[in-house]
Amino acid sequence: GISQELYRLALHLLEMERSLKSPEPIGRRLDFLTQELNREANTLGSKSQDAEMTRCSVDIKVLIEQIKEQVQNVE
């Protein structure tokens, strides 16, 4: 199933949110978390068994790319 990947995606997003509230420099941390999000999205895509799941996986990857672009502007 995909429950582990969805769980880890949620954890990484929560960690990103927590990091964004930190007064410390977070650029590298966000970069790492973005890589982890991408890894989980790729795993979801590889486990996809129907067109809807594939579409969702691609949508997630597009959003992760948008996050990655924003992370490049964070120290």
C-alpha positions in Angstrom: 0.0 0.0 0.0 0.9 3.6 0.0 0.0 4.5 3.6 3.6 4.7 4.7 4.5 7.1 2.0 1.5 9.3 2.7 2.4 9.2 6.4 6.0 10.3 5.7 4.8 13.0 3.3 2.7 14.4 6.1 5.5 14.2 8.6 7.9 16.0 6.3 5.3 18.7 5.7 4.8 19.2 9.4 8.6 19.4 9.9 8.7 22.1 7.2 6.0 24.0 8.9 7.9 23.7 12.2 11.1 24.8 10.6 9.5 27.9 9.0 8.6 29.1 12.5 12.2 28.8 13.7 14.4 31.8 14.1 17.4 29.7 13.1 18.7 29.5 9.5 16.6 26.8 7.8 17.7 26.8 4.1 19.6 23.6 4.2 16.9 21.9 6.3 14.2 22.9 3.9 16.3 21.7 1.0 16.7 18.3 2.7 13.0 18.1 3.5 12.1 19.0 -0.1 14.3 16.1 -1.3 12.5 13.8 1.1 9.1 14.9 -0.1 10.3 14.2 -3.7 11.5 10.8 -2.7 8.1 9.9 -1.2 6.3 11.3 -4.2 8.4 9.2 -6.6 7.7 6.1 -4.5 3.9 6.9 -4.7 4.2 7.3 -8.4 6.0 4.0 -8.8 3.3 2.2 -6.7 0.5 3.8 -8.7 -2.0 1.3 -10.0 -4.5 3.6 -11.7 -4.7 6.8 -13.7 -6.1 8.9 -10.8 -3.2 7.9 -8.5 -0.7 8.7 -11.3 -2.3 12.1 -11.8 -2.1 12.8 -8.0 1.5 11.8 -7.9 2.3 14.2 -10.8 0.4 17.0 -9.0 2.4 16.4 -5.8 5.6 16.5 -7.8 4.6 19.8 -9.4 3.9 21.3 -6.0 7.2 20.0 -4.6 9.0 21.7 -7.5 7.2 24.9 -6.5 8.3 24.5 -2.9 11.9 23.8 -4.1 11.9 27.1 -6.1 10.8 29.0 -3.0 13.3 27.2 -0.8 16.1 28.4 -3.0 15.3 31.9 -1.7 15.6 31.0 2.0 18.7 31.1 4.0 
